[in-house]
């Protein structure tokens, strides 16, 4: 089963709507901005996490599943699962993240 839902949110995204939907599902919702080339290797959290790209692209690895996350794609990262992110866009990548 894939951890990524492609085009979960259509463009242009309503940031407030995304945040509200996540809160209704029990997740926090914050924005992070990565510089070009930024890498976040081998993270693990004790809670479930959601990630969604607002602008740019993230190359992600969740457990053994590798994929590219584009704007509107939502990624579910189960608790206690190793995951890595890498901004592969030539510019900054803005993305939501939240925990339950």
ABEGO torsion letter per residue (X at the ends): XBABBBGABBOBBBAAAAAAAAAAAGBBBBBBBBBBGBBBBGBBBABBBBBBBABEBBBBBBEABBBBBBBGBBBBBBBGBBBBBBBABABBBBBBBBBX
